[in-house]
């Protein structure tokens, strides 16, 4: 359950169970409860998919192909390209990617 590949999805899913229960018991607006319940079901599905080999990758490729959540994928791609460029720049210079070029005096 707390394997490093599913640690965050486990924590999110368990916290959603507690939050939805607390909001439902507090007798909040039924629309809020149903919206949070939908998020909990999505979190549980994502957690369950993590047990299928390459399950998350398949779901992400499917969502990307049909265009759902395009802004999310666009931001991820931009961040990923930026981090890859920083890694290449750091390995080409031979130094740390965190060095500023100044020496400590």
CORMO-V385877 format. One line per field, one symbol per residue. burial: # if it has 16 or more other C-alpha atoms within 10 Angstrom, else .. A space follows every 10 residues. Layout:
# CORMO-V385877
burial: ???
This chain:
# CORMO-V385877
burial: .....#..## ..#..##.## ...#...... ..#..##.## ..##.##.## .....#.... .......... .......... .......... .......... .....
